[in-house]
């Protein structure tokens, strides 16, 4: 992410000058940092916002930082019931940018996870493979949608998908990664596959773990 400006504020009319919080839980990852940068790039051109800073003067916070803070809108990520409570209790407009089931009733902007699965299947089919697998943590909305798109596209192409789903090690209530994986499970899972095999991982983090295994 580029260095934040000193004020993170653009001039506008008093009516348009809003204090907005970017409650981005995934700020430690490239995905989250690019999301923050994209929002900042947009508001610099089109809006007159003041972005709420955290204690390190960075232009983002996490949901638990917000109760008691004065903001007029939030662009954030809802992953846990606590995230939802912290954001919705503010009584201001909230836009969610996660794929969590917990945000079904919140205005949201996200990716087309079904299409992501479809694109992955198309690529692996083009590689002339016969065996396919999907590796991911259990119980996540984006995982289900990507698996559906992946497996449905493979079936149409005459292939079959073996889903290898695991219980994550992380604790999402503490914003630990829900994708953390037991290395011993992953080694056994990969060893059980028939090679050559085309594997779709649910995310970059899982993909790196698969490559290491």
C-alpha positions as CSV (number, residue, x, y, z in Angstrom):
1,X,0.0,0.0,0.0
2,X,1.3,3.5,-0.8
3,X,2.3,5.9,2.0
4,X,-0.9,7.6,3.3
5,X,-1.1,11.3,3.0
6,X,-0.9,13.5,6.0
7,X,-4.6,14.3,6.3
8,X,-6.3,11.7,4.2
9,X,-8.9,14.4,3.5
10,X,-10.2,16.2,0.4
11,X,-11.8,19.5,0.3
12,X,-15.5,19.6,-0.4
13,X,-18.6,21.3,0.7
14,X,-19.7,21.1,4.3
15,X,-22.6,18.9,3.2
16,X,-20.3,16.4,1.4
17,X,-17.5,16.3,4.0
18,X,-18.0,12.9,5.7
19,X,-15.9,11.0,8.3
20,X,-15.8,7.4,7.0
21,X,-14.2,4.3,8.6
22,X,-12.5,1.5,6.6
23,X,-13.0,-1.4,8.9
24,X,-10.8,-3.8,7.0
25,X,-9.9,-7.0,8.9
26,X,-7.7,-8.3,6.1
27,X,-5.3,-5.3,6.1
28,X,-2.4,-7.7,6.8
29,X,-2.9,-9.4,3.4
30,X,-2.3,-8.0,-0.1
31,X,-6.0,-8.5,-0.8
32,X,-7.0,-6.2,2.1
33,X,-4.3,-3.6,1.3
34,X,-5.4,-3.4,-2.3
35,X,-9.0,-3.0,-1.2
36,X,-8.0,-0.1,1.1
37,X,-5.9,1.5,-1.7
38,X,-8.8,1.2,-4.2
39,X,-11.2,2.9,-1.8
40,X,-8.7,5.7,-1.2
41,X,-8.0,6.1,-4.9
42,X,-11.8,6.4,-5.6
43,X,-12.5,8.9,-2.8
44,X,-9.6,11.2,-3.8
45,X,-11.3,11.6,-7.3
46,X,-15.0,11.6,-6.4
47,X,-15.7,12.3,-2.7
48,X,-14.9,14.6,0.2
49,X,-14.2,12.1,3.0
50,X,-12.1,12.1,6.0
51,X,-10.8,8.6,6.6
52,X,-10.7,7.5,10.3
53,X,-7.1,6.5,11.2
54,X,-6.0,3.9,13.7
55,X,-3.6,4.4,16.6
56,X,-0.6,4.1,14.2
57,X,-2.1,6.8,11.9
58,X,-2.9,4.2,9.2
59,X,-6.1,4.8,7.1
60,X,-8.0,1.8,8.4
61,X,-9.4,0.2,11.6
62,X,-10.9,-3.1,12.7
63,X,-14.6,-3.4,13.7
64,X,-13.8,-3.6,17.5
65,X,-12.2,-0.2,17.3
66,X,-15.4,1.5,16.2
67,X,-17.9,1.5,19.1
68,X,-17.8,4.9,20.7
69,X,-16.1,6.6,17.7
70,X,-18.0,9.2,15.7
71,X,-18.3,8.2,12.0
72,X,-20.9,8.8,9.3
73,X,-20.4,5.7,7.3
74,X,-18.4,2.4,7.3
75,X,-16.9,0.3,4.5
76,X,-15.9,-2.8,6.2
77,X,-15.7,-6.6,6.4
78,X,-18.0,-8.8,8.5
79,X,-16.6,-12.2,9.4
80,X,-17.9,-12.8,12.9
81,X,-21.1,-12.0,14.9
82,X,-18.9,-9.5,16.8
83,X,-18.0,-7.8,13.6
84,X,-21.6,-7.4,12.7
85,X,-22.6,-6.1,16.1
86,X,-19.7,-3.6,16.2
87,X,-20.5,-2.2,12.8
88,X,-24.3,-2.3,12.9
89,X,-24.6,-0.8,16.4
90,X,-23.2,2.5,15.1
91,X,-26.5,3.4,13.5
92,X,-24.8,4.6,10.3
93,X,-24.7,3.3,6.7
94,X,-22.5,0.2,6.4
95,X,-21.3,-1.5,3.2
96,X,-19.8,-5.0,3.7
97,X,-17.0,-6.3,1.5
98,X,-16.7,-9.9,2.7
99,X,-18.5,-13.1,1.5
100,X,-19.7,-14.1,4.9
101,X,-23.1,-15.5,5.5
102,X,-23.4,-13.2,8.5
103,X,-23.6,-10.2,6.1
104,X,-26.5,-11.5,4.0
105,X,-28.8,-8.7,5.2
106,X,-26.1,-5.9,4.8
107,X,-25.5,-4.0,1.6
108,X,-22.4,-5.8,0.2
109,X,-19.9,-5.6,-2.6
110,X,-17.9,-8.7,-3.4
111,X,-16.5,-11.0,-6.0
112,X,-18.4,-13.7,-8.0
113,X,-17.1,-16.8,-6.3
114,X,-19.0,-19.1,-8.6
115,X,-17.3,-17.6,-11.6
116,X,-13.9,-17.9,-9.9
117,X,-14.6,-21.7,-9.5
118,X,-15.7,-21.9,-13.1
119,X,-12.5,-20.1,-14.4
120,X,-10.3,-22.4,-12.3
121,X,-12.0,-25.5,-13.8
122,X,-11.7,-24.2,-17.3
123,X,-8.0,-23.6,-16.8
124,X,-7.3,-27.1,-15.4
125,X,-9.4,-28.8,-18.1
126,X,-7.4,-26.9,-20.7
127,X,-4.3,-28.5,-19.1
128,X,-5.6,-31.9,-20.4
129,X,-5.9,-33.4,-16.8
130,X,-8.2,-36.2,-15.8
131,X,-8.1,-35.9,-12.0
132,X,-9.2,-32.8,-10.0
133,X,-9.4,-31.8,-6.4
134,X,-10.6,-28.8,-4.4
135,X,-8.8,-28.1,-1.0
136,X,-10.4,-25.6,1.4
137,X,-11.6,-25.0,5.0
138,X,-15.1,-26.1,5.9
139,X,-18.1,-23.9,6.6
140,X,-17.3,-20.7,4.7
141,X,-19.6,-19.1,2.2
142,X,-17.0,-18.2,-0.4
143,X,-15.7,-21.8,-0.2
144,X,-19.1,-23.3,-0.9
145,X,-19.7,-21.0,-3.9
146,X,-16.2,-21.6,-5.4
147,X,-16.6,-25.3,-5.0
148,X,-20.0,-25.2,-6.7
149,X,-18.6,-23.3,-9.6
150,X,-15.6,-25.6,-9.9
151,X,-17.4,-28.9,-9.6
152,X,-20.3,-28.0,-11.8
153,X,-18.0,-26.8,-14.6
154,X,-15.9,-30.0,-14.3
155,X,-19.0,-32.2,-14.5
156,X,-20.0,-30.4,-17.7
157,X,-16.6,-31.2,-19.1
158,X,-16.8,-34.8,-18.1
159,X,-14.6,-34.5,-15.1
160,X,-15.1,-35.1,-11.4
161,X,-14.0,-33.1,-8.4
162,X,-12.7,-34.6,-5.1
163,X,-13.3,-32.1,-2.3
164,X,-10.8,-32.2,0.5
165,X,-12.3,-30.0,3.3
166,X,-10.7,-29.5,6.7
167,X,-11.4,-27.9,10.0
168,X,-9.4,-24.7,10.2
169,X,-6.9,-24.1,13.0
170,X,-7.5,-20.4,13.4
171,X,-10.1,-18.7,15.6
172,X,-12.1,-16.2,13.5
173,X,-13.5,-14.5,16.6
174,X,-10.0,-13.3,17.3
175,X,-9.5,-12.5,13.6
176,X,-7.1,-15.4,13.2
177,X,-7.1,-16.9,9.7
178,X,-9.9,-19.3,9.1
179,X,-7.7,-20.9,6.4
180,X,-4.9,-22.1,8.7
181,X,-4.3,-25.8,7.9
182,X,-2.8,-28.7,9.8
183,X,0.3,-29.6,7.7
184,X,-0.1,-33.3,8.5
185,X,-3.6,-33.4,7.2
186,X,-2.5,-31.6,4.0
187,X,0.4,-34.0,3.4
188,X,-1.9,-37.0,3.8
189,X,-4.6,-35.4,1.6
190,X,-2.2,-34.6,-1.2
191,X,-0.6,-38.0,-1.0
192,X,-4.0,-39.6,-1.4
193,X,-4.6,-38.0,-4.8
194,X,-4.1,-39.7,-8.1
195,X,-1.4,-37.9,-10.1
196,X,-1.3,-36.0,-12.3
197,X,-3.9,-33.9,-10.7
198,X,-5.3,-30.4,-11.1
199,X,-6.0,-28.8,-7.7
200,X,-8.0,-25.7,-6.9
201,X,-7.2,-24.1,-3.6
202,X,-9.8,-21.8,-2.0
203,X,-7.3,-19.0,-1.6
204,X,-3.7,-18.0,-2.1
205,X,-2.9,-18.9,1.5
206,X,-4.2,-22.4,1.0
207,X,-2.5,-22.7,-2.4
208,X,0.9,-21.9,-0.8
209,X,0.3,-24.6,1.8
210,X,-0.5,-27.1,-1.0
211,X,2.6,-26.2,-2.9
212,X,4.7,-26.7,0.3
213,X,3.1,-30.1,0.9
